[in-house]
Amino acid sequence: MIKKIIRFEEVSSTQDTARRFVHSNEELAIVAFSQKRGRGRQRRVWYSPSGGIYLSLILFPQVRLTSIPFLAALTVIKVLEDFGFSRLSILWPNDVLLNNRKV
């Protein structure tokens, strides 16, 4: 369970920042409101303007790693539903869609 969240206004990327903390052996959430060099799967450029919330997690899971992206997407959907959003879906592996647009 994540007990610590480290917040930044801007980072190069949350993944790069997470790498600096991975040896602490703590499960952490790295959150930024802007990324200068965000990237997605297969190192694709990830547009990360100010005003968004960008997140990387450091986990030491007891479940199969391949299930984590899907579980993360389901968690985001649950939170959005709690806020009254509907017509949500998942685009594999972990993109959450609202009315067929990425959230």
Biopython code that builds the backbone (N, CA, C, O; Angstrom):
import numpy as np
from Bio.PDB.StructureBuilder import StructureBuilder

atoms = [
    (1, "MET", "N", (0.839, -1.172, 0.000)),
    (1, "MET", "CA", (0.000, 0.000, 0.000)),
    (1, "MET", "C", (0.893, 1.247, 0.000)),
    (1, "MET", "O", (1.870, 1.333, 0.744)),
    (2, "ILE", "N", (0.538, 2.184, -0.832)),
    (2, "ILE", "CA", (1.308, 3.420, -0.914)),
    (2, "ILE", "C", (0.960, 4.303, 0.270)),
    (2, "ILE", "O", (-0.206, 4.618, 0.510)),
    (3, "LYS", "N", (1.992, 4.695, 1.003)),
    (3, "LYS", "CA", (1.788, 5.540, 2.177)),
    (3, "LYS", "C", (2.407, 6.910, 2.005)),
    (3, "LYS", "O", (2.230, 7.782, 2.856)),
    (4, "LYS", "N", (3.130, 7.114, 0.913)),
    (4, "LYS", "CA", (3.825, 8.383, 0.737)),
    (4, "LYS", "C", (3.636, 8.883, -0.691)),
    (4, "LYS", "O", (3.807, 8.135, -1.654)),
    (5, "ILE", "N", (3.282, 10.157, -0.810)),
    (5, "ILE", "CA", (3.134, 10.816, -2.106)),
    (5, "ILE", "C", (4.132, 11.957, -2.150)),
    (5, "ILE", "O", (4.171, 12.803, -1.257)),
    (6, "ILE", "N", (4.941, 11.968, -3.208)),
    (6, "ILE", "CA", (5.901, 13.051, -3.395)),
    (6, "ILE", "C", (5.413, 13.877, -4.573)),
    (6, "ILE", "O", (5.256, 13.365, -5.681)),
    (7, "ARG", "N", (5.175, 15.163, -4.323)),
    (7, "ARG", "CA", (4.539, 16.046, -5.301)),
    (7, "ARG", "C", (5.545, 17.057, -5.850)),
    (7, "ARG", "O", (6.374, 17.603, -5.122)),
    (8, "PHE", "N", (5.440, 17.287, -7.169)),
    (8, "PHE", "CA", (6.282, 18.260, -7.848)),
    (8, "PHE", "C", (5.406, 19.119, -8.743)),
    (8, "PHE", "O", (4.410, 18.635, -9.282)),
    (9, "GLU", "N", (5.757, 20.372, -8.907)),
    (9, "GLU", "CA", (5.064, 21.217, -9.875)),
    (9, "GLU", "C", (5.416, 20.775, -11.289)),
    (9, "GLU", "O", (4.537, 20.649, -12.141)),
    (10, "GLU", "N", (6.730, 20.535, -11.542)),
    (10, "GLU", "CA", (7.187, 20.133, -12.878)),
    (10, "GLU", "C", (8.393, 19.217, -12.738)),
    (10, "GLU", "O", (9.256, 19.438, -11.888)),
    (11, "VAL", "N", (8.448, 18.196, -13.572)),
    (11, "VAL", "CA", (9.585, 17.271, -13.620)),
    (11, "VAL", "C", (9.932, 17.018, -15.074)),
    (11, "VAL", "O", (9.156, 17.346, -15.972)),
    (12, "SER", "N", (11.110, 16.428, -15.308)),
    (12, "SER", "CA", (11.421, 15.998, -16.673)),
    (12, "SER", "C", (10.409, 14.921, -17.056)),
    (12, "SER", "O", (9.757, 15.016, -18.096)),
    (13, "SER", "N", (10.281, 13.905, -16.216)),
    (13, "SER", "CA", (9.211, 12.913, -16.336)),
    (13, "SER", "C", (9.038, 12.262, -14.976)),
    (13, "SER", "O", (9.994, 12.174, -14.205)),
    (14, "THR", "N", (7.842, 11.809, -14.674)),
    (14, "THR", "CA", (7.621, 11.164, -13.378)),
    (14, "THR", "C", (8.402, 9.859, -13.302)),
    (14, "THR", "O", (8.843, 9.466, -12.222)),
    (15, "GLN", "N", (8.580, 9.184, -14.435)),
    (15, "GLN", "CA", (9.367, 7.942, -14.435)),
    (15, "GLN", "C", (10.827, 8.219, -14.091)),
    (15, "GLN", "O", (11.420, 7.500, -13.287)),
    (16, "ASP", "N", (11.415, 9.266, -14.697)),
    (16, "ASP", "CA", (12.798, 9.626, -14.369)),
    (16, "ASP", "C", (12.925, 9.960, -12.887)),
    (16, "ASP", "O", (13.889, 9.553, -12.239)),
    (17, "THR", "N", (11.969, 10.691, -12.357)),
    (17, "THR", "CA", (11.992, 11.071, -10.951)),
    (17, "THR", "C", (11.830, 9.842, -10.059)),
    (17, "THR", "O", (12.511, 9.724, -9.040)),
    (18, "ALA", "N", (10.942, 8.936, -10.429)),
    (18, "ALA", "CA", (10.735, 7.714, -9.643)),
    (18, "ALA", "C", (12.024, 6.891, -9.554)),
    (18, "ALA", "O", (12.308, 6.293, -8.516)),
    (19, "ARG", "N", (12.785, 6.862, -10.616)),
    (19, "ARG", "CA", (14.039, 6.093, -10.604)),
    (19, "ARG", "C", (14.993, 6.583, -9.507)),
    (19, "ARG", "O", (15.777, 5.800, -8.971)),
    (20, "ARG", "N", (14.926, 7.865, -9.177)),
    (20, "ARG", "CA", (15.797, 8.403, -8.120)),
    (20, "ARG", "C", (15.406, 7.876, -6.741)),
    (20, "ARG", "O", (16.227, 7.876, -5.824)),
    (21, "PHE", "N", (14.153, 7.426, -6.587)),
    (21, "PHE", "CA", (13.647, 6.996, -5.285)),
    (21, "PHE", "C", (13.513, 5.480, -5.145)),
    (21, "PHE", "O", (13.230, 4.997, -4.049)),
    (22, "VAL", "N", (13.705, 4.730, -6.205)),
    (22, "VAL", "CA", (13.392, 3.296, -6.179)),
    (22, "VAL", "C", (14.242, 2.525, -5.169)),
    (22, "VAL", "O", (13.788, 1.511, -4.640)),
    (23, "HIS", "N", (15.439, 2.974, -4.897)),
    (23, "HIS", "CA", (16.312, 2.247, -3.967)),
    (23, "HIS", "C", (15.957, 2.484, -2.505)),
    (23, "HIS", "O", (16.564, 1.886, -1.617)),
    (24, "SER", "N", (14.992, 3.340, -2.248)),
    (24, "SER", "CA", (14.554, 3.576, -0.870)),
    (24, "SER", "C", (13.721, 2.407, -0.341)),
    (24, "SER", "O", (13.453, 2.317, 0.857)),
    (25, "ASN", "N", (13.312, 1.507, -1.253)),
    (25, "ASN", "CA", (12.478, 0.353, -0.907)),
    (25, "ASN", "C", (11.147, 0.753, -0.277)),
    (25, "ASN", "O", (10.557, -0.016, 0.481)),
    (26, "GLU", "N", (10.677, 1.963, -0.595)),
    (26, "GLU", "CA", (9.367, 2.424, -0.150)),
    (26, "GLU", "C", (8.422, 2.423, -1.335)),
    (26, "GLU", "O", (8.823, 2.727, -2.458)),
    (27, "GLU", "N", (7.181, 2.084, -1.087)),
    (27, "GLU", "CA", (6.179, 2.222, -2.130)),
    (27, "GLU", "C", (5.735, 3.676, -2.127)),
    (27, "GLU", "O", (5.233, 4.184, -1.124)),
    (28, "LEU", "N", (5.926, 4.341, -3.264)),
    (28, "LEU", "CA", (5.688, 5.777, -3.379)),
    (28, "LEU", "C", (4.841, 6.101, -4.593)),
    (28, "LEU", "O", (4.798, 5.343, -5.563)),
    (29, "ALA", "N", (4.172, 7.236, -4.523)),
    (29, "ALA", "CA", (3.527, 7.835, -5.686)),
    (29, "ALA", "C", (4.297, 9.105, -6.004)),
    (29, "ALA", "O", (4.488, 9.953, -5.132)),
    (30, "ILE", "N", (4.734, 9.239, -7.235)),
    (30, "ILE", "CA", (5.400, 10.445, -7.718)),
    (30, "ILE", "C", (4.379, 11.184, -8.573)),
    (30, "ILE", "O", (3.942, 10.675, -9.605)),
    (31, "VAL", "N", (4.000, 12.385, -8.143)),
    (31, "VAL", "CA", (2.961, 13.160, -8.813)),
    (31, "VAL", "C", (3.553, 14.483, -9.282)),
    (31, "VAL", "O", (4.284, 15.143, -8.544)),
    (32, "ALA", "N", (3.232, 14.861, -10.514)),
    (32, "ALA", "CA", (3.659, 16.164, -11.042)),
    (32, "ALA", "C", (2.489, 16.783, -11.793)),
    (32, "ALA", "O", (1.608, 16.087, -12.298)),
    (33, "PHE", "N", (2.506, 18.112, -11.852)),
    (33, "PHE", "CA", (1.453, 18.831, -12.564)),
    (33, "PHE", "C", (1.887, 19.230, -13.963)),
    (33, "PHE", "O", (1.104, 19.802, -14.721)),
    (34, "SER", "N", (3.142, 18.927, -14.310)),
    (34, "SER", "CA", (3.652, 19.161, -15.657)),
    (34, "SER", "C", (4.899, 18.305, -15.838)),
    (34, "SER", "O", (5.673, 18.111, -14.901)),
    (35, "GLN", "N", (5.086, 17.794, -17.056)),
    (35, "GLN", "CA", (6.290, 17.046, -17.416)),
    (35, "GLN", "C", (6.904, 17.696, -18.645)),
    (35, "GLN", "O", (6.196, 18.045, -19.590)),
    (36, "LYS", "N", (8.213, 17.857, -18.633)),
    (36, "LYS", "CA", (8.884, 18.435, -19.801)),
    (36, "LYS", "C", (9.177, 17.380, -20.859)),
    (36, "LYS", "O", (9.163, 17.674, -22.054)),
    (37, "ARG", "N", (9.446, 16.142, -20.418)),
    (37, "ARG", "CA", (9.802, 15.083, -21.354)),
    (37, "ARG", "C", (9.070, 13.783, -21.010)),
    (37, "ARG", "O", (9.682, 12.720, -20.913)),
    (38, "GLY", "N", (7.760, 13.887, -20.829)),
    (38, "GLY", "CA", (6.987, 12.693, -20.545)),
    (38, "GLY", "C", (7.025, 11.737, -21.726)),
    (38, "GLY", "O", (7.212, 12.153, -22.870)),
    (39, "ARG", "N", (6.847, 10.463, -21.442)),
    (39, "ARG", "CA", (6.820, 9.481, -22.526)),
    (39, "ARG", "C", (5.895, 8.334, -22.142)),
    (39, "ARG", "O", (5.691, 8.033, -20.966)),
    (40, "GLY", "N", (5.351, 7.711, -23.166)),
    (40, "GLY", "CA", (4.439, 6.595, -22.964)),
    (40, "GLY", "C", (5.116, 5.290, -23.298)),
    (40, "GLY", "O", (6.340, 5.172, -23.252)),
    (41, "ARG", "N", (4.296, 4.310, -23.638)),
    (41, "ARG", "CA", (4.832, 3.001, -24.000)),
    (41, "ARG", "C", (5.730, 3.132, -25.219)),
    (41, "ARG", "O", (5.522, 3.988, -26.079)),
    (42, "GLN", "N", (6.720, 2.275, -25.273)),
    (42, "GLN", "CA", (7.682, 2.237, -26.388)),
    (42, "GLN", "C", (8.332, 3.609, -26.597)),
    (42, "GLN", "O", (8.691, 3.989, -27.711)),
    (43, "ARG", "N", (8.470, 4.343, -25.472)),
    (43, "ARG", "CA", (9.155, 5.636, -25.446)),
    (43, "ARG", "C", (8.505, 6.685, -26.358)),
    (43, "ARG", "O", (9.173, 7.618, -26.803)),
    (44, "ARG", "N", (7.216, 6.533, -26.632)),
    (44, "ARG", "CA", (6.498, 7.537, -27.421)),
    (44, "ARG", "C", (6.403, 8.832, -26.629)),
    (44, "ARG", "O", (6.266, 8.812, -25.406)),
    (45, "VAL", "N", (6.475, 9.950, -27.329)),
    (45, "VAL", "CA", (6.378, 11.255, -26.679)),
    (45, "VAL", "C", (5.001, 11.390, -26.038)),
    (45, "VAL", "O", (3.987, 11.036, -26.639)),
    (46, "TRP", "N", (4.979, 11.902, -24.822)),
    (46, "TRP", "CA", (3.746, 12.076, -24.073)),
    (46, "TRP", "C", (3.585, 13.555, -23.798)),
    (46, "TRP", "O", (4.361, 14.131, -23.035)),
    (47, "TYR", "N", (2.598, 14.174, -24.400)),
    (47, "TYR", "CA", (2.333, 15.599, -24.204)),
    (47, "TYR", "C", (1.772, 15.783, -22.798)),
    (47, "TYR", "O", (0.731, 15.215, -22.470)),
    (48, "SER", "N", (2.440, 16.562, -21.976)),
    (48, "SER", "CA", (2.088, 16.696, -20.570)),
    (48, "SER", "C", (2.017, 18.162, -20.155)),
    (48, "SER", "O", (2.873, 18.628, -19.402)),
    (49, "PRO", "N", (1.027, 18.888, -20.625)),
    (49, "PRO", "CA", (0.971, 20.321, -20.318)),
    (49, "PRO", "C", (0.649, 20.592, -18.850)),
    (49, "PRO", "O", (0.143, 19.724, -18.139)),
    (50, "SER", "N", (0.944, 21.780, -18.425)),
    (50, "SER", "CA", (0.599, 22.213, -17.084)),
    (50, "SER", "C", (-0.914, 22.138, -16.914)),
    (50, "SER", "O", (-1.672, 22.401, -17.848)),
    (51, "GLY", "N", (-1.334, 21.777, -15.716)),
    (51, "GLY", "CA", (-2.761, 21.665, -15.439)),
    (51, "GLY", "C", (-3.239, 20.234, -15.389)),
    (51, "GLY", "O", (-4.366, 19.971, -14.968)),
    (52, "GLY", "N", (-2.399, 19.302, -15.813)),
    (52, "GLY", "CA", (-2.740, 17.892, -15.715)),
    (52, "GLY", "C", (-2.195, 17.309, -14.424)),
    (52, "GLY", "O", (-1.574, 18.011, -13.626)),
    (53, "ILE", "N", (-2.427, 16.038, -14.228)),
    (53, "ILE", "CA", (-1.828, 15.310, -13.108)),
    (53, "ILE", "C", (-1.165, 14.083, -13.714)),
    (53, "ILE", "O", (-1.824, 13.253, -14.341)),
    (54, "TYR", "N", (0.137, 13.978, -13.522)),
    (54, "TYR", "CA", (0.935, 12.899, -14.097)),
    (54, "TYR", "C", (1.519, 12.099, -12.947)),
    (54, "TYR", "O", (1.999, 12.673, -11.969)),
    (55, "LEU", "N", (1.482, 10.781, -13.058)),
    (55, "LEU", "CA", (1.747, 9.920, -11.918)),
    (55, "LEU", "C", (2.588, 8.722, -12.314)),
    (55, "LEU", "O", (2.351, 8.094, -13.345)),
    (56, "SER", "N", (3.569, 8.414, -11.488)),
    (56, "SER", "CA", (4.292, 7.148, -11.560)),
    (56, "SER", "C", (4.286, 6.547, -10.163)),
    (56, "SER", "O", (4.380, 7.260, -9.163)),
    (57, "LEU", "N", (4.176, 5.233, -10.112)),
    (57, "LEU", "CA", (4.150, 4.526, -8.837)),
    (57, "LEU", "C", (5.373, 3.641, -8.701)),
    (57, "LEU", "O", (5.832, 3.042, -9.674)),
    (58, "ILE", "N", (5.891, 3.563, -7.497)),
    (58, "ILE", "CA", (6.922, 2.585, -7.159)),
    (58, "ILE", "C", (6.223, 1.557, -6.282)),
    (58, "ILE", "O", (5.788, 1.857, -5.171)),
    (59, "LEU", "N", (6.124, 0.345, -6.801)),
    (59, "LEU", "CA", (5.415, -0.726, -6.099)),
    (59, "LEU", "C", (6.303, -1.954, -5.977)),
    (59, "LEU", "O", (7.189, -2.184, -6.800)),
    (60, "PHE", "N", (6.056, -2.716, -4.967)),
    (60, "PHE", "CA", (6.690, -4.010, -4.783)),
    (60, "PHE", "C", (5.551, -5.020, -4.640)),
    (60, "PHE", "O", (5.270, -5.503, -3.543)),
    (61, "PRO", "N", (4.897, -5.334, -5.768)),
    (61, "PRO", "CA", (3.625, -6.062, -5.729)),
    (61, "PRO", "C", (3.764, -7.544, -5.406)),
    (61, "PRO", "O", (4.792, -8.180, -5.638)),
    (62, "GLN", "N", (2.684, -8.041, -4.865)),
    (62, "GLN", "CA", (2.566, -9.470, -4.622)),
    (62, "GLN", "C", (1.700, -10.119, -5.708)),
    (62, "GLN", "O", (1.410, -11.313, -5.646)),
    (63, "VAL", "N", (1.292, -9.322, -6.700)),
    (63, "VAL", "CA", (0.488, -9.830, -7.815)),
    (63, "VAL", "C", (1.335, -9.766, -9.078)),
    (63, "VAL", "O", (2.410, -9.167, -9.090)),
    (64, "ARG", "N", (0.845, -10.382, -10.122)),
    (64, "ARG", "CA", (1.569, -10.347, -11.395)),
    (64, "ARG", "C", (1.691, -8.919, -11.895)),
    (64, "ARG", "O", (0.710, -8.175, -11.894)),
    (65, "LEU", "N", (2.875, -8.533, -12.320)),
    (65, "LEU", "CA", (3.111, -7.176, -12.797)),
    (65, "LEU", "C", (2.242, -6.816, -13.986)),
    (65, "LEU", "O", (1.873, -5.652, -14.145)),
    (66, "THR", "N", (1.905, -7.782, -14.823)),
    (66, "THR", "CA", (1.096, -7.478, -16.007)),
    (66, "THR", "C", (-0.302, -7.023, -15.640)),
    (66, "THR", "O", (-0.976, -6.416, -16.472)),
    (67, "SER", "N", (-0.765, -7.290, -14.427)),
    (67, "SER", "CA", (-2.120, -6.889, -14.036)),
    (67, "SER", "C", (-2.170, -5.469, -13.474)),
    (67, "SER", "O", (-3.258, -4.907, -13.356)),
    (68, "ILE", "N", (-1.036, -4.874, -13.126)),
    (68, "ILE", "CA", (-1.023, -3.558, -12.483)),
    (68, "ILE", "C", (-1.597, -2.456, -13.373)),
    (68, "ILE", "O", (-2.418, -1.679, -12.886)),
    (69, "PRO", "N", (-1.212, -2.340, -14.663)),
    (69, "PRO", "CA", (-1.811, -1.265, -15.479)),
    (69, "PRO", "C", (-3.329, -1.365, -15.548)),
    (69, "PRO", "O", (-4.024, -0.352, -15.467)),
    (70, "PHE", "N", (-3.839, -2.568, -15.695)),
    (70, "PHE", "CA", (-5.279, -2.757, -15.772)),
    (70, "PHE", "C", (-5.941, -2.407, -14.438)),
    (70, "PHE", "O", (-6.989, -1.761, -14.420)),
    (71, "LEU", "N", (-5.340, -2.827, -13.328)),
    (71, "LEU", "CA", (-5.882, -2.494, -12.004)),
    (71, "LEU", "C", (-5.855, -0.987, -11.771)),
    (71, "LEU", "O", (-6.773, -0.436, -11.162)),
    (72, "ALA", "N", (-4.812, -0.321, -12.251)),
    (72, "ALA", "CA", (-4.735, 1.140, -12.115)),
    (72, "ALA", "C", (-5.873, 1.807, -12.883)),
    (72, "ALA", "O", (-6.516, 2.724, -12.372)),
    (73, "ALA", "N", (-6.120, 1.350, -14.105)),
    (73, "ALA", "CA", (-7.205, 1.918, -14.905)),
    (73, "ALA", "C", (-8.556, 1.681, -14.235)),
    (73, "ALA", "O", (-9.401, 2.576, -14.213)),
    (74, "LEU", "N", (-8.764, 0.493, -13.695)),
    (74, "LEU", "CA", (-10.016, 0.218, -12.986)),
    (74, "LEU", "C", (-10.180, 1.136, -11.772)),
    (74, "LEU", "O", (-11.286, 1.589, -11.476)),
    (75, "THR", "N", (-9.084, 1.405, -11.078)),
    (75, "THR", "CA", (-9.138, 2.294, -9.917)),
    (75, "THR", "C", (-9.516, 3.709, -10.327)),
    (75, "THR", "O", (-10.326, 4.352, -9.660)),
    (76, "VAL", "N", (-8.940, 4.197, -11.413)),
    (76, "VAL", "CA", (-9.273, 5.533, -11.916)),
    (76, "VAL", "C", (-10.750, 5.593, -12.293)),
    (76, "VAL", "O", (-11.431, 6.571, -11.986)),
    (77, "ILE", "N", (-11.243, 4.558, -12.953)),
    (77, "ILE", "CA", (-12.660, 4.509, -13.326)),
    (77, "ILE", "C", (-13.543, 4.555, -12.081)),
    (77, "ILE", "O", (-14.541, 5.275, -12.057)),
    (78, "LYS", "N", (-13.187, 3.798, -11.055)),
    (78, "LYS", "CA", (-13.972, 3.792, -9.822)),
    (78, "LYS", "C", (-14.018, 5.187, -9.198)),
    (78, "LYS", "O", (-15.079, 5.630, -8.758)),
    (79, "VAL", "N", (-12.900, 5.870, -9.156)),
    (79, "VAL", "CA", (-12.857, 7.229, -8.589)),
    (79, "VAL", "C", (-13.726, 8.172, -9.418)),
    (79, "VAL", "O", (-14.498, 8.955, -8.864)),
    (80, "LEU", "N", (-13.603, 8.099, -10.741)),
    (80, "LEU", "CA", (-14.409, 8.974, -11.602)),
    (80, "LEU", "C", (-15.899, 8.684, -11.455)),
    (80, "LEU", "O", (-16.716, 9.605, -11.465)),
    (81, "GLU", "N", (-16.256, 7.404, -11.320)),
    (81, "GLU", "CA", (-17.663, 7.068, -11.095)),
    (81, "GLU", "C", (-18.155, 7.641, -9.769)),
    (81, "GLU", "O", (-19.297, 8.092, -9.671)),
    (82, "ASP", "N", (-17.299, 7.624, -8.753)),
    (82, "ASP", "CA", (-17.666, 8.203, -7.456)),
    (82, "ASP", "C", (-17.935, 9.701, -7.571)),
    (82, "ASP", "O", (-18.680, 10.265, -6.770)),
    (83, "PHE", "N", (-17.324, 10.346, -8.572)),
    (83, "PHE", "CA", (-17.545, 11.772, -8.813)),
    (83, "PHE", "C", (-18.687, 12.014, -9.806)),
    (83, "PHE", "O", (-18.929, 13.151, -10.210)),
    (84, "GLY", "N", (-19.382, 10.952, -10.193)),
    (84, "GLY", "CA", (-20.556, 11.102, -11.026)),
    (84, "GLY", "C", (-20.342, 10.928, -12.522)),
    (84, "GLY", "O", (-21.288, 11.082, -13.295)),
    (85, "PHE", "N", (-19.127, 10.611, -12.947)),
    (85, "PHE", "CA", (-18.887, 10.409, -14.370)),
    (85, "PHE", "C", (-19.380, 9.029, -14.790)),
    (85, "PHE", "O", (-19.360, 8.079, -14.007)),
    (86, "SER", "N", (-19.822, 8.941, -16.041)),
    (86, "SER", "CA", (-20.257, 7.654, -16.592)),
    (86, "SER", "C", (-19.729, 7.555, -18.024)),
    (86, "SER", "O", (-19.004, 8.433, -18.491)),
    (87, "ARG", "N", (-20.095, 6.491, -18.699)),
    (87, "ARG", "CA", (-19.614, 6.229, -20.067)),
    (87, "ARG", "C", (-18.091, 6.145, -20.101)),
    (87, "ARG", "O", (-17.447, 6.696, -20.993)),
    (88, "LEU", "N", (-17.526, 5.445, -19.114)),
    (88, "LEU", "CA", (-16.088, 5.258, -19.006)),
    (88, "LEU", "C", (-15.705, 3.893, -19.559)),
    (88, "LEU", "O", (-16.466, 2.930, -19.457)),
    (89, "SER", "N", (-14.525, 3.826, -20.142)),
    (89, "SER", "CA", (-14.023, 2.558, -20.652)),
    (89, "SER", "C", (-12.501, 2.564, -20.584)),
    (89, "SER", "O", (-11.878, 3.575, -20.260)),
    (90, "ILE", "N", (-11.921, 1.413, -20.895)),
    (90, "ILE", "CA", (-10.465, 1.263, -20.865)),
    (90, "ILE", "C", (-9.964, 0.919, -22.257)),
    (90, "ILE", "O", (-10.519, 0.054, -22.934)),
    (91, "LEU", "N", (-8.907, 1.608, -22.677)),
    (91, "LEU", "CA", (-8.178, 1.275, -23.891)),
    (91, "LEU", "C", (-6.882, 0.642, -23.429)),
    (91, "LEU", "O", (-6.069, 1.299, -22.780)),
    (92, "TRP", "N", (-6.680, -0.621, -23.754)),
    (92, "TRP", "CA", (-5.541, -1.391, -23.259)),
    (92, "TRP", "C", (-4.235, -0.660, -23.524)),
    (92, "TRP", "O", (-4.061, -0.113, -24.613)),
    (93, "PRO", "N", (-3.305, -0.630, -22.564)),
    (93, "PRO", "CA", (-3.336, -1.354, -21.295)),
    (93, "PRO", "C", (-3.915, -0.554, -20.141)),
    (93, "PRO", "O", (-4.412, -1.150, -19.186)),
    (94, "ASN", "N", (-3.871, 0.788, -20.190)),
    (94, "ASN", "CA", (-4.331, 1.515, -19.009)),
    (94, "ASN", "C", (-4.902, 2.895, -19.298)),
    (94, "ASN", "O", (-5.028, 3.708, -18.383)),
    (95, "ASP", "N", (-5.246, 3.172, -20.533)),
    (95, "ASP", "CA", (-5.847, 4.478, -20.844)),
    (95, "ASP", "C", (-7.321, 4.441, -20.449)),
    (95, "ASP", "O", (-8.044, 3.505, -20.792)),
    (96, "VAL", "N", (-7.751, 5.460, -19.732)),
    (96, "VAL", "CA", (-9.151, 5.576, -19.344)),
    (96, "VAL", "C", (-9.814, 6.548, -20.325)),
    (96, "VAL", "O", (-9.310, 7.644, -20.571)),
    (97, "LEU", "N", (-10.939, 6.126, -20.873)),
    (97, "LEU", "CA", (-11.682, 6.934, -21.832)),
    (97, "LEU", "C", (-13.003, 7.387, -21.222)),
    (97, "LEU", "O", (-13.684, 6.632, -20.527)),
    (98, "LEU", "N", (-13.336, 8.619, -21.499)),
    (98, "LEU", "CA", (-14.618, 9.216, -21.115)),
    (98, "LEU", "C", (-15.258, 9.701, -22.401)),
    (98, "LEU", "O", (-14.725, 10.585, -23.070)),
    (99, "ASN", "N", (-16.409, 9.121, -22.751)),
    (99, "ASN", "CA", (-17.060, 9.440, -24.034)),
    (99, "ASN", "C", (-16.077, 9.255, -25.195)),
    (99, "ASN", "O", (-16.016, 10.079, -26.107)),
    (100, "ASN", "N", (-15.316, 8.167, -25.147)),
    (100, "ASN", "CA", (-14.352, 7.773, -26.184)),
    (100, "ASN", "C", (-13.187, 8.736, -26.342)),
    (100, "ASN", "O", (-12.542, 8.740, -27.390)),
    (101, "ARG", "N", (-12.894, 9.563, -25.320)),
    (101, "ARG", "CA", (-11.725, 10.458, -25.320)),
    (101, "ARG", "C", (-10.879, 10.161, -24.107)),
    (101, "ARG", "O", (-11.402, 9.882, -23.029)),
    (102, "LYS", "N", (-9.574, 10.220, -24.278)),
    (102, "LYS", "CA", (-8.669, 9.945, -23.156)),
    (102, "LYS", "C", (-8.851, 10.939, -22.034)),
    (102, "LYS", "O", (-8.977, 12.143, -22.257)),
    (103, "VAL", "N", (-8.862, 10.417, -20.831)),
    (103, "VAL", "CA", (-8.936, 11.265, -19.633)),
    (103, "VAL", "C", (-7.526, 11.650, -19.265)),
    (103, "VAL", "O", (-7.317, 12.367, -18.286)),
]
sb = StructureBuilder()
sb.init_structure("model")
sb.init_model(0)
sb.init_chain("A")
sb.init_seg("    ")
for serial, (resi, resn, name, xyz) in enumerate(atoms, 1):
    if name == "N":
        sb.init_residue(resn, " ", resi, " ")
    sb.init_atom(name, np.array(xyz, "f"), 0.0, 1.0, " ", f" {name:<3s}", serial, name[0])
structure = sb.get_structure()
